[in-house]
Structure formats: C-alpha cells, structure tokens
Amino acid sequence: MRSQALIRPAWTPATIALMVLGFMVYWPLGFAVLAYILWGDRLELFRADVGRTTDRVMAGFRRSGARMPFAAERTGNVAFDDWREGELKRLDEECRRLNEASAEFESYARELRRAKDQEEFDRFMSDRARNRRGAEVVDAEMVPAR
C-alpha cells in the first residue's frame, strides 16, 4: 500500500511555492525541493530496495550466528528464549517467502505488460500495413488509364 504524501512530487503550485521559498531562505533547500519534485516518485522504489538489502544483510547475520547490534539479549529463561528464537526463524522464513512471492509477481506483471505492449505494437503494424495497401489501391485507381 502506498502512503499518501502531503505534498506530492509534481509541478503543483504548492511545490513551486516551496521551491521558490526554499531558494529565498537557503539555496540548498531550494535544490532539495527541486530534486523532490523531479525524482520524488522514485523514493518508494528506493525505500523498497533499501529494505530488501537490509533484510538480506540482517538475515546473513542471523545465519552466521554473529551478534546483532540491536538484538534482544537472552532473558535467562531457556524455554522462552528457545521459543523466541524459533518464532524469529519462522518469521524470517515467512518474510523470505513473501519477498520471493513478491519478486515472482513483479516478474509476472512485467511479462504481462511486455506481452500487452507487443500485442498493441503488432496491431499497430498490421493496421499500418493495411492502411498503406489501401492507400496504394486508391492511388492506383486515381491514375488515369492511357
């Protein structure tokens, strides 16, 4: 689900006003607003890429047995700690499966878009060829017979 931004990255009166105001107050702020207007729609993809990368790195830490900097310490209750470890492993596996399913769906949707584009292009080319043949026939009919 996409979050709704108060100011969307587009050329709207509000973003233009913020950019001008940013340049008047402090020029790097104006450039920051300009960059947001131009490339802000890519932030969602960037955030997803960073999330996937950090998930992979953290999963590598867990598999290697390395100590995580912000991991919860053991409580001293062996049964609880074992249960927590099992649940965390289960959640990691579920997260990995969800990421794989998401990647599969993205490739499926990309292939559907490619197939639809190919179909539209083929239709355009056949219409174009049909129109050219029709224009040649009309031109041939317009040439006077000698």
N, C-alpha and C positions, 0 to 999 in steps of 0.2 A: 504494500500500500504506500502511496506517495504522500508525503507530508505537504501541507499547504503552506507556502511561504507568504508572509505579509506583503513582501514586495517581490514580484516575480522577475526573473531575469529577462527583461524585454524592454524595448524602447517605449516606455509609457511616460506620461507627464510626471509621475512621481519619481521614477528612476532618473529622468533627465534633470529634474529639480535637485535631487540628492547629489547627482554628479556635479552639477554646477556649484552647489553649496559646498561640496567636498573640495573642489578646486579652490574656492574662495577661502575656506578655512585653512586647509593644509593640503598642498598639491598631491602627496601620495594617497590621501584619502579619496580624492577625485579619481585617480587612476585605479584605485581598488574598486570603486563603484563602476567605473567603465569596464573593468575586467569582469565584474559580476554580470553586467548587462550582456557582454559578449559571450562569456563562457560559463555562466551560472547554471545553464541547463545540463551541463556535463558533471556538475557536482554530485548528483545522485549516483551516477556510474562510478565516479572516483571513490565515493564513500563505500560502495559495494565492493570494488576491487580491493580497497584497503582492508575491509572487513574480512574478505576471503583470505587475503595474505596473512593477516594476523592470526586468523583461525588456524591456518596451516602451521604457522610458526609455533603457536601455543600447543597444538597437538603434537608437534615434534618434541617439545619439551616434556610433555606428559609421557610419551612413549619412551624417551631416552631415560626417564627417571630423574632428570635434572630438577632441581628445586625451583619452583616458580616463585618469582619475587613477591607476588601478592597472594599466593595460595594460603588457604587457611591452615593453621597449624593443627597438629593432631591434638585431640581433646583428652586423650588418656583412656577413654572408653573404647576398647578394642572393637567391640561389636558395632558401635556407632560409626567409628572410623572406617571399618570394613564396609559397612552399608553405604556410607557416603562415597567411598572410592568406587564401589560398584555402580552406584547411581550416576556418578560423574562419567564413568566409562560408557554407560548406557546412553547418556545424553550426548557424549561426544560422537558415538556411533550414529545416533539418530541425526545429529547435525550433519555429519558426513554424508549420510544417505539423502538428506534433504538437499544438500548442496549438489550432489550428483544428479538428483532428480531435476533440480533447477537448471543445471547445465544441459541435461538432455532435452528439457523442454525448450530452452533457448535455441539449441541447435535445430530442433524440430520446427519451431516457429520461423527461424531464419530460412530453413529449407522451404517451408510453405510460402514465405514471401518471395523467395527466388523463383519457385515454380509459378506463382501468380504473375510475377514480372515477366517471366519467359512466355507465358500464355498470352499476356497482353501485347508483348512485342511481336510474337508470331501472328496474332490477329492484325496488328498494325501493318506488318509486312504484307500479309495476304490482301488486306484492303487496298494497300498502296499499289500492289501489282495489278489487282483487279481494276482500279481506277486508271492506271496507266494504259492497260489494254483497252479499256472503254474509251479513253481519250484518243488512242491510235485509231480505233474504229471510226470515231466521229471525224477525225482529221481525214481519214481515207474517203469518207463519204462526201466531204466538202471539196475534195479535189475534183475539178471538172474533167469529164471524160473527153478524150480527143478523138 
